[in-house]
């Protein structure tokens, strides 16, 4: 792609996907490990936080949701 070409969202998305596919497996593993470390250090992987996803979802407001 030429540098002066304007890119729309779809073109940028394709470019990003091509760049990701071109990364080595080692680079992808490094990225994944960094994301896990970030999630861990931010507290997103605390047991009580993970338990939130196991709770029942809130009612949708539909009258069929009532007990």
Secondary structure, DSSP 8 states (H G I E B T S, - for coil): --TT----HHHHHHHHHHHHHHS-HHHHHHHHHHHHHHHHHHTTT-HHHHHHTTS-----S-GGG--
